[in-house]
Amino acid sequence: MTAPAPHPRPIRIHSLTDAAAACAAAADLDVPLLLVSAPGAAAFAGAGWFGAVIARAAARHPSVAMTAVLDCADRPGDALAALTSGIDTVLFTGRADVAERLADIAAQHGARLLKALPEALDLRNARDPRRACQSWLSGRDDGHVTE
């Protein structure tokens, strides 16, 4: 079935700059990191873009234990495409029966399917993304969240 989210304070990213800032903050604090794409990003940015962003951010910060989640919203085709392209964690918020089938497919690919996440820090309008991430990851900031 669906595995729980691996980190209690996810960060939503919209670019390589966001991902790099989150990784740098996690490295500063020596904490694991859960990065999540923008809502529904699988439909407009795609698995290839997301995979490339995550790979570049991870290469810049190899010491950070990172889990990256591609948000596929309620679109099963996007989730399936992400899984078959090598994305190892996807978020799918569609029907439960479809989620069960996708979770089985994910397991066959050595991946996991999440149906929900805790509240996340969204970096879309952050003036200083690294500082926002440091506050969020250290538990000092409970504001600026999105579901």
ChimeraX commands (.cxc) that place a marker at each C-alpha (Angstrom):
marker #1 position 0.00,0.00,0.00 radius 0.5
marker #1 position 1.02,3.61,0.42 radius 0.5
marker #1 position 4.09,4.39,2.49 radius 0.5
marker #1 position 3.93,7.33,4.87 radius 0.5
marker #1 position 5.79,10.49,3.97 radius 0.5
marker #1 position 9.48,10.07,4.90 radius 0.5
marker #1 position 9.93,13.51,6.51 radius 0.5
marker #1 position 7.51,15.63,8.54 radius 0.5
marker #1 position 8.38,19.00,6.97 radius 0.5
marker #1 position 8.28,18.85,3.16 radius 0.5
marker #1 position 9.35,21.73,0.94 radius 0.5
marker #1 position 7.61,22.53,-2.36 radius 0.5
marker #1 position 9.96,23.60,-5.11 radius 0.5
marker #1 position 9.37,25.34,-8.43 radius 0.5
marker #1 position 12.89,25.51,-9.84 radius 0.5
marker #1 position 16.48,24.36,-9.53 radius 0.5
marker #1 position 17.14,27.48,-7.46 radius 0.5
marker #1 position 14.49,26.38,-4.95 radius 0.5
marker #1 position 15.86,22.84,-4.82 radius 0.5
marker #1 position 19.42,24.08,-4.32 radius 0.5
marker #1 position 18.33,26.43,-1.52 radius 0.5
marker #1 position 16.49,23.62,0.26 radius 0.5
marker #1 position 19.47,21.29,-0.10 radius 0.5
marker #1 position 21.86,23.93,1.21 radius 0.5
marker #1 position 19.63,24.54,4.24 radius 0.5
marker #1 position 19.34,20.80,4.92 radius 0.5
marker #1 position 23.14,20.49,4.65 radius 0.5
marker #1 position 23.61,23.41,7.06 radius 0.5
marker #1 position 21.31,21.73,9.59 radius 0.5
marker #1 position 22.42,18.16,8.83 radius 0.5
marker #1 position 18.83,16.96,8.41 radius 0.5
marker #1 position 17.14,14.83,5.76 radius 0.5
marker #1 position 15.06,16.57,3.14 radius 0.5
marker #1 position 11.70,15.91,1.52 radius 0.5
marker #1 position 11.33,17.92,-1.68 radius 0.5
marker #1 position 7.98,18.04,-3.45 radius 0.5
marker #1 position 7.28,19.51,-6.85 radius 0.5
marker #1 position 4.69,22.21,-7.40 radius 0.5
marker #1 position 1.10,20.91,-7.24 radius 0.5
marker #1 position 0.34,18.91,-10.37 radius 0.5
marker #1 position 3.81,19.55,-11.83 radius 0.5
marker #1 position 3.83,16.19,-13.58 radius 0.5
marker #1 position 1.25,17.59,-16.02 radius 0.5
marker #1 position 3.01,20.83,-16.93 radius 0.5
marker #1 position 6.70,20.27,-16.19 radius 0.5
marker #1 position 7.01,16.52,-16.55 radius 0.5
marker #1 position 9.01,13.77,-14.97 radius 0.5
marker #1 position 12.10,14.52,-17.07 radius 0.5
marker #1 position 12.33,18.09,-15.83 radius 0.5
marker #1 position 11.76,17.07,-12.24 radius 0.5
marker #1 position 14.31,14.26,-12.41 radius 0.5
marker #1 position 16.92,16.62,-13.89 radius 0.5
marker #1 position 16.30,19.28,-11.22 radius 0.5
marker #1 position 16.61,16.74,-8.43 radius 0.5
marker #1 position 19.74,15.17,-9.93 radius 0.5
marker #1 position 21.48,18.54,-10.22 radius 0.5
marker #1 position 20.50,19.60,-6.69 radius 0.5
marker #1 position 21.67,16.26,-5.29 radius 0.5
marker #1 position 24.98,16.54,-7.15 radius 0.5
marker #1 position 25.60,19.95,-5.56 radius 0.5
marker #1 position 24.78,18.61,-2.07 radius 0.5
marker #1 position 25.72,14.92,-1.97 radius 0.5
marker #1 position 25.69,14.77,1.83 radius 0.5
marker #1 position 21.95,15.51,2.03 radius 0.5
marker #1 position 19.65,12.50,2.46 radius 0.5
marker #1 position 16.90,13.54,0.08 radius 0.5
marker #1 position 13.54,12.15,-0.94 radius 0.5
marker #1 position 11.97,13.84,-3.95 radius 0.5
marker #1 position 8.26,13.57,-4.73 radius 0.5
marker #1 position 6.68,14.44,-8.06 radius 0.5
marker #1 position 3.13,15.71,-7.53 radius 0.5
marker #1 position 0.85,14.05,-10.08 radius 0.5
marker #1 position -2.39,15.45,-8.60 radius 0.5
marker #1 position -5.30,13.19,-9.53 radius 0.5
marker #1 position -3.91,12.22,-12.94 radius 0.5
marker #1 position -3.13,8.49,-13.06 radius 0.5
marker #1 position -1.47,8.74,-16.48 radius 0.5
marker #1 position 1.01,11.27,-15.14 radius 0.5
marker #1 position 1.74,9.05,-12.14 radius 0.5
marker #1 position 2.29,6.04,-14.38 radius 0.5
marker #1 position 4.56,8.04,-16.70 radius 0.5
marker #1 position 6.58,9.28,-13.73 radius 0.5
marker #1 position 7.02,5.77,-12.36 radius 0.5
marker #1 position 8.06,4.32,-15.69 radius 0.5
marker #1 position 10.53,7.16,-16.25 radius 0.5
marker #1 position 12.37,6.41,-13.02 radius 0.5
marker #1 position 10.85,8.81,-10.49 radius 0.5
marker #1 position 10.93,6.81,-7.26 radius 0.5
marker #1 position 8.26,8.65,-5.26 radius 0.5
marker #1 position 5.04,10.12,-6.62 radius 0.5
marker #1 position 2.11,11.85,-4.99 radius 0.5
marker #1 position -1.30,10.83,-6.35 radius 0.5
marker #1 position -4.47,12.35,-4.91 radius 0.5
marker #1 position -7.03,10.64,-7.11 radius 0.5
marker #1 position -9.51,7.84,-6.47 radius 0.5
marker #1 position -8.56,5.23,-3.87 radius 0.5
marker #1 position -9.07,2.25,-6.21 radius 0.5
marker #1 position -6.76,3.81,-8.80 radius 0.5
marker #1 position -4.23,4.66,-6.08 radius 0.5
marker #1 position -4.14,0.98,-5.03 radius 0.5
marker #1 position -3.33,-0.12,-8.58 radius 0.5
marker #1 position -0.70,2.61,-8.95 radius 0.5
marker #1 position 0.85,1.62,-5.60 radius 0.5
marker #1 position 1.22,-1.94,-6.92 radius 0.5
marker #1 position 2.87,-0.64,-10.09 radius 0.5
marker #1 position 5.14,1.61,-8.02 radius 0.5
marker #1 position 6.22,-1.36,-5.91 radius 0.5
marker #1 position 7.06,-3.30,-9.09 radius 0.5
marker #1 position 9.36,-0.43,-10.07 radius 0.5
marker #1 position 10.95,-0.23,-6.63 radius 0.5
marker #1 position 9.17,3.07,-6.06 radius 0.5
marker #1 position 6.45,4.30,-3.76 radius 0.5
marker #1 position 3.17,6.10,-4.11 radius 0.5
marker #1 position 2.01,8.65,-1.56 radius 0.5
marker #1 position -1.62,9.73,-1.29 radius 0.5
marker #1 position -1.01,12.69,1.02 radius 0.5
marker #1 position 1.72,14.77,2.60 radius 0.5
marker #1 position 1.94,16.91,5.70 radius 0.5
marker #1 position 1.77,20.65,5.26 radius 0.5
marker #1 position 4.65,21.97,3.17 radius 0.5
marker #1 position 6.71,25.11,2.93 radius 0.5
marker #1 position 6.08,26.51,-0.55 radius 0.5
marker #1 position 9.04,28.44,-1.93 radius 0.5
marker #1 position 7.09,30.10,-4.75 radius 0.5
marker #1 position 7.27,33.62,-3.28 radius 0.5
marker #1 position 10.10,33.25,-0.78 radius 0.5
marker #1 position 12.42,36.28,-0.80 radius 0.5
marker #1 position 15.25,34.28,0.74 radius 0.5
marker #1 position 14.54,30.59,0.01 radius 0.5
marker #1 position 17.55,29.26,1.91 radius 0.5
marker #1 position 16.67,31.16,5.06 radius 0.5
marker #1 position 13.01,30.16,4.77 radius 0.5
marker #1 position 14.09,26.52,4.45 radius 0.5
marker #1 position 16.42,26.77,7.45 radius 0.5
marker #1 position 13.60,28.17,9.61 radius 0.5
marker #1 position 11.15,25.57,8.32 radius 0.5
marker #1 position 13.45,22.57,8.71 radius 0.5
marker #1 position 14.55,23.62,12.19 radius 0.5
marker #1 position 10.92,23.98,13.29 radius 0.5
marker #1 position 11.20,27.70,13.98 radius 0.5
marker #1 position 8.69,28.69,11.28 radius 0.5
marker #1 position 5.17,27.32,11.05 radius 0.5
marker #1 position 4.01,29.95,8.60 radius 0.5
marker #1 position 4.06,30.15,4.82 radius 0.5
marker #1 position 2.66,26.65,4.37 radius 0.5
marker #1 position 0.53,25.12,1.70 radius 0.5
marker #1 position -1.32,21.86,1.69 radius 0.5
marker link #1:1,2 radius 0.2
marker link #1:2,3 radius 0.2
marker link #1:3,4 radius 0.2
marker link #1:4,5 radius 0.2
marker link #1:5,6 radius 0.2
marker link #1:6,7 radius 0.2
marker link #1:7,8 radius 0.2
marker link #1:8,9 radius 0.2
marker link #1:9,10 radius 0.2
marker link #1:10,11 radius 0.2
marker link #1:11,12 radius 0.2
marker link #1:12,13 radius 0.2
marker link #1:13,14 radius 0.2
marker link #1:14,15 radius 0.2
marker link #1:15,16 radius 0.2
marker link #1:16,17 radius 0.2
marker link #1:17,18 radius 0.2
marker link #1:18,19 radius 0.2
marker link #1:19,20 radius 0.2
marker link #1:20,21 radius 0.2
marker link #1:21,22 radius 0.2
marker link #1:22,23 radius 0.2
marker link #1:23,24 radius 0.2
marker link #1:24,25 radius 0.2
marker link #1:25,26 radius 0.2
marker link #1:26,27 radius 0.2
marker link #1:27,28 radius 0.2
marker link #1:28,29 radius 0.2
marker link #1:29,30 radius 0.2
marker link #1:30,31 radius 0.2
marker link #1:31,32 radius 0.2
marker link #1:32,33 radius 0.2
marker link #1:33,34 radius 0.2
marker link #1:34,35 radius 0.2
marker link #1:35,36 radius 0.2
marker link #1:36,37 radius 0.2
marker link #1:37,38 radius 0.2
marker link #1:38,39 radius 0.2
marker link #1:39,40 radius 0.2
marker link #1:40,41 radius 0.2
marker link #1:41,42 radius 0.2
marker link #1:42,43 radius 0.2
marker link #1:43,44 radius 0.2
marker link #1:44,45 radius 0.2
marker link #1:45,46 radius 0.2
marker link #1:46,47 radius 0.2
marker link #1:47,48 radius 0.2
marker link #1:48,49 radius 0.2
marker link #1:49,50 radius 0.2
marker link #1:50,51 radius 0.2
marker link #1:51,52 radius 0.2
marker link #1:52,53 radius 0.2
marker link #1:53,54 radius 0.2
marker link #1:54,55 radius 0.2
marker link #1:55,56 radius 0.2
marker link #1:56,57 radius 0.2
marker link #1:57,58 radius 0.2
marker link #1:58,59 radius 0.2
marker link #1:59,60 radius 0.2
marker link #1:60,61 radius 0.2
marker link #1:61,62 radius 0.2
marker link #1:62,63 radius 0.2
marker link #1:63,64 radius 0.2
marker link #1:64,65 radius 0.2
marker link #1:65,66 radius 0.2
marker link #1:66,67 radius 0.2
marker link #1:67,68 radius 0.2
marker link #1:68,69 radius 0.2
marker link #1:69,70 radius 0.2
marker link #1:70,71 radius 0.2
marker link #1:71,72 radius 0.2
marker link #1:72,73 radius 0.2
marker link #1:73,74 radius 0.2
marker link #1:74,75 radius 0.2
marker link #1:75,76 radius 0.2
marker link #1:76,77 radius 0.2
marker link #1:77,78 radius 0.2
marker link #1:78,79 radius 0.2
marker link #1:79,80 radius 0.2
marker link #1:80,81 radius 0.2
marker link #1:81,82 radius 0.2
marker link #1:82,83 radius 0.2
marker link #1:83,84 radius 0.2
marker link #1:84,85 radius 0.2
marker link #1:85,86 radius 0.2
marker link #1:86,87 radius 0.2
marker link #1:87,88 radius 0.2
marker link #1:88,89 radius 0.2
marker link #1:89,90 radius 0.2
marker link #1:90,91 radius 0.2
marker link #1:91,92 radius 0.2
marker link #1:92,93 radius 0.2
marker link #1:93,94 radius 0.2
marker link #1:94,95 radius 0.2
marker link #1:95,96 radius 0.2
marker link #1:96,97 radius 0.2
marker link #1:97,98 radius 0.2
marker link #1:98,99 radius 0.2
marker link #1:99,100 radius 0.2
marker link #1:100,101 radius 0.2
marker link #1:101,102 radius 0.2
marker link #1:102,103 radius 0.2
marker link #1:103,104 radius 0.2
marker link #1:104,105 radius 0.2
marker link #1:105,106 radius 0.2
marker link #1:106,107 radius 0.2
marker link #1:107,108 radius 0.2
marker link #1:108,109 radius 0.2
marker link #1:109,110 radius 0.2
marker link #1:110,111 radius 0.2
marker link #1:111,112 radius 0.2
marker link #1:112,113 radius 0.2
marker link #1:113,114 radius 0.2
marker link #1:114,115 radius 0.2
marker link #1:115,116 radius 0.2
marker link #1:116,117 radius 0.2
marker link #1:117,118 radius 0.2
marker link #1:118,119 radius 0.2
marker link #1:119,120 radius 0.2
marker link #1:120,121 radius 0.2
marker link #1:121,122 radius 0.2
marker link #1:122,123 radius 0.2
marker link #1:123,124 radius 0.2
marker link #1:124,125 radius 0.2
marker link #1:125,126 radius 0.2
marker link #1:126,127 radius 0.2
marker link #1:127,128 radius 0.2
marker link #1:128,129 radius 0.2
marker link #1:129,130 radius 0.2
marker link #1:130,131 radius 0.2
marker link #1:131,132 radius 0.2
marker link #1:132,133 radius 0.2
marker link #1:133,134 radius 0.2
marker link #1:134,135 radius 0.2
marker link #1:135,136 radius 0.2
marker link #1:136,137 radius 0.2
marker link #1:137,138 radius 0.2
marker link #1:138,139 radius 0.2
marker link #1:139,140 radius 0.2
marker link #1:140,141 radius 0.2
marker link #1:141,142 radius 0.2
marker link #1:142,143 radius 0.2
marker link #1:143,144 radius 0.2
marker link #1:144,145 radius 0.2
marker link #1:145,146 radius 0.2
marker link #1:146,147 radius 0.2
view
